[in-house]
C-alpha cells in the first residue's frame, strides 16, 4: 500500500490508500440491506467524484453464488484462497455466526492481520473476526441481537454498543443502515466531509450519524411516549429484564403512586404496567431466539422467568407459538 501514488490522511497510524480496494466476503444468510448499505455509498462516491476512489469485489465460500437472509442469490467469486489481498476486507454475516466454521477463511483473516491490512465486519461478522482471533485489543461493535453471545463466548473482546467502530485498522458496523454510516466515515476520511455529505444526500440519508450513536431506538421514539415519568418507568423495566422489579417499586422510583403509574401506562401505551413489562420481556426473548444460539433455558432466565415451563406458556400465549417452534422456523428461513 505504501507505493500508491496518492495516500489518504494518517489517523491512528493508519494510512488510507487512494484509490482503495475493498473485498466483501458474504456468508450465507447475510443481510442484503447491510451489504447494499456498504457498497452503494462507494459507488455514489465514485460517480460524484468522477474518478475511481473505491473498487470492490464480492467473494463467498460457496460455489459461484451466495444466498441472503431473504433467499435471494447473488453471484460471487469463490477462489478466495488465491485472491489478491485488498486494502480492506469486510466480512458480512447475519444469523447464527457461532455455527460457522471455515478454517480457510479464518486463516486468510490471520494473514491479512499479519500483513497489516485493514479488516472489518458488518452485523454478526464481528463474531467471525473474534473466532479467527484477529481482533486483538481493538474496540468493536456487533448487532445488538448477537452482542450477548459474543460477550459470553469471547469475554476479552472490547465490545461497544455503538452503531459502528473504527479502531486503528479494524472497522466494524452493527449492520443494516449503520453500514452506510461506516462507509460515509471512510469516504470522509479519504476525501472530506463535503463528499460524504453529498453521498448521504443521494440516499436521502439525512444527517450522518456519529459512531457513538446508540443502536437501539430511543425510548421516546420507540414507544411514542413523551411523559418523563413514563419514560423513566420504561427505562427501569428495560434495564431489569432478568430480575423484574415489582410495579410498586417502579412507581416509587418514578415518584408516583401505583394508581398514577397505571393511568400513565394506560394513556401512553394502552396497556397496564404489568402487561407492558411482560410484553417487553417476551419480545426481548423472541429477539434472542431469532438472532442467537442461546439455549431456551438461558433465554428464559435472562428474561426473568423462573422456569422454562413458565416461559414457554407465557410465550405461546403471547405469540401463538412455542419458543421451540419459533427457533425451528427461524433456522429453516435462513437455511
N, C-alpha and C positions, 0 to 999 in steps of 0.2 A: 504493500500500500504506500510505502514511503516514496516510491518513484513516480507517483502520479504527478502530472503537470500542475494540477491545482489541488489545494487542500482546504478542507473546511476549518473552522476555528478549533482551538485546542481547549478542552474542558476536562477536568479530572484526569489529565494526562492522556486523553483520547483524541487523536487527530482524525477528523472525518474526511474520507476521500470524496472528490467531486470530479467526474460522476461516480456514483455509488452503486455497487451490485448487491442485490438482496435476493436471498434464496428462501422461499417459503416452503416448509415441509408440512403438508397437511396429513393428519392422521384420520383414518376412517371414523366418521361420526362427528367431524369438525363442524363448526358453525359457519354457514355460508355468509351470514351477516358480518361476523368477525373478520373473515378473510376479505370480503369486499370492502369493509371499512378500512382495512390496512392497505389494499392495493390501489383503490380508486384515488385517494389523495396523491399518490405518487404519479399516476397517470395525469391528473389535473395539473400538478406542478410542472411536469414536462411540457404540457400544452401551453400553459400560461407563460412559461419562461421562453418557449420557442427553442428549447435545446434539451438534450437528454441529461437531466440531473440524476435520474434513477433508471436502472434497468433491473428487471426481476425475472425470476423463473419459479415454477411450481413443481415440486417433487412429491412423490409418495412412495411408500414401501409396498404398494400393491401394483399389479400388472397393468400399466397403461392408464389407470383412472383412479379416482378417489371418490368416495361417497360421503356426502354431507349428512348432517343430522336430519335434514328434511327429505332425504332419499335421492337427491339429485346427484348424478355422477358428472364429474368434470375431468377432462384429460389432464394427465400429469406425467412428467418424466419419472422414470423408475430407477435408472442406474446411478443411484445416489453415491454408492461406494467409489465410483470412478469420476464423479463430477468435480469440476474445479471448485476450489474454496473461494466463496464470495466474501465481500466485506462484512456482510451481516447475514446471519442465518436465524430465521424465526420459525419456531415450532407452533403450529396451530392445531389445538386439540380441544375436545369438549368433554363428552361424557366418559365416566369410568376410567380415568387415566391410570388408576392403580392396577388395572387389569392388563395394561400394555407392557409388552416385553419385546425389545428389538435390540439385540446386542450390537448389530452393525450401526444402527443409528446412534446408540449411546457411545460407541467407540468414535464415531465421527465427531460428535459433540466434544468429546475429550480432546480430540486432535485440534479442533477449532480453538478450544480454550488454550491449549498448549502453544499454539502459534500466535496468540494474542488477538485473534479475530473477534469481532463483536458477535454476541449471541443474544437471542431473545425468545420470548414466548408470548402467546396470546391465549387468554382464558385458562383452561386447565393444562396448557402446555408447560407451565411453570413446574408442575408436578414431575414432568418427564425430565426437565433440567435437573431437578433435585435428585431423581433416581439415577441419572447419569453421573452425578457427583461433580457438577461443573459450576455450582453457584458460589462456592467459597463463602465469604462474609458479605456478599452483596445484598442489598435490600431489594426485595422483590414483592410482587403482588400476584394475586390469582383471583378468579371469580369467587364471590363470597360463598357460593354453594359448596365449593371444594376446599375452602380455607381450613376448616377444622381437620379434614382428612390429611391435608398437607402438614399441619402442625403436629398431629398425632404421629405420623409416620416419620417425619423429619424435623424433630424438635429444635435442631440447631439452625434451621433456616430462619433468616431475618425477614419475617412476613409483615407486610404493610396492608392496611385496609384501603389504600389509595386506588384511584382508577388506573393509574399507571406509575411505574417507577423507572428511573434511568439512573443507575448507579454504576459509574465508570463504564465498562464495556458490556454491561448486561442490561437489556431493555425488556420489561415485562408489562403486559396490559391485562386488565381484568376481563377483557373480551367485549363482544358486542360493539356498541358505538364508541367505547373507550379506546378501541384500536385506532380509530381516526384521530383522537386526541394525541395519542403517542406519535403517530406519523406526522401530525401537524407540528409537534415539538421537534421532530427530526428535520422537517423542512425549514423551520425557523432557525435551527442551529446552523444549517448549511447556507441558507440564502436570506435569512432575516424574517422579522415578524410580518412585514408587508406582504410577502409572498404567501406565508402561512395563512394570513387573514383572507387573502384573495381566494385561496383554495377552499377555506372554510365556507366562504360565501357561495362558492359554486354548488355546495351541497346543502345550502340553507341551514348550516350548522349552528349559526348564532355565535355567541361569544365562545372563544376557545377556553375550555376548562383547564385549570391548573392541575398538575399531577396530584395535588393533595385533596382534590375534590373527592368526597366520600362516594362509595359505590351505591349504597342503598339510598333510596329517596328520603328526603327529609320528612319527618312525621307529619308536618303541616300539609305537605302536598300529597303524600301517600294516602292519608285518610281524610283529606279535605276538611280539616278542623282548624279553628283559629283560637278558641278559648285557651289561654295559657294554662289554666288548671287542668283541662282535659289533655292538653299536650303533655304536661308533666306526668299525669297518670299513665298515659300510654307509654311514655319513655320508661317509667318504672316497670311496667309489665314486660316490655321488650328486653330489659336488662335482667329480668328474673324469670326466664323461661324454665330453667331446670329446677328451680326451687320457687314455685309460685308463691307470691305474697298474698295473705288474706285481704279481701276487699276493704275491711275496716282499716287495716294497716296502710293501704294505699291512700284511702281517704284522709287519714290523719297526716300522712306525708305531704299531701297536696294542700291541706289546710281547710278541708270542707267536711261536712257530715256525710255519713253513708247515704242518706236520702238525697243530699245535694249532688253527690257523685253519680248516683243513679240517674238523676234528672239531666246532668251534663252529658252522660253517655247516650241517653235516650234521644236527646236533642241533636247531638253531634254525630252519632253513629247508627242510630235506630236500633241499638242493642243495649241490654243491661250489661254492667261491667263484667260480671262473671262469664256471660256468654261471649263477650268480646275477647276476654282473656283466653278462653278455651279455643276460640277460633284462631287467635294469634299463635297459640302453641301448636295446634293441629296443622296450620299452614306452614309453620316452620318445619314440622316433622315431614310434611309432604315434600318440601324442597330438599330435605336431606335424603329422602328415599329416592327421589328422581335424579339427584345430582351427585350421589356418593355411594360408596360400597359399605358404609357403616351398617352394622347389624341392626335388625329391628329392635332388639333388646336395648342396644346402646342408644338408639334414637328415642325410644320411649323414655329412657332415663334422662336424656338431655332435654327433653321437652316437658319434664315434670310429671310423668306418670309413674305411679307406684309399682305397676306390673305390666307385662306385655299384654296380658288379657284385658286389663282396663284400657290400655292404649288402643288395642285392636277394636274393642267395642265402640269406643268414642270415635275412632277414625272412620269405621264403617258407617256409623250413624250420620257422620258429618259429610262424607264424600260418596256414600253409597257403594263403596267397595272396600275390601280389606287392605291393609298395608302390603301384604304379600302380593295381592293382585296388582296393585299399583307398581310394585317393583318388577313383576314379570312383564307387564305391558311396556314399561319403560325400556327394559332390556331388549324386547322384541323390536321396539321402534328404532333403536339405534344399532340393531344388527347383532 
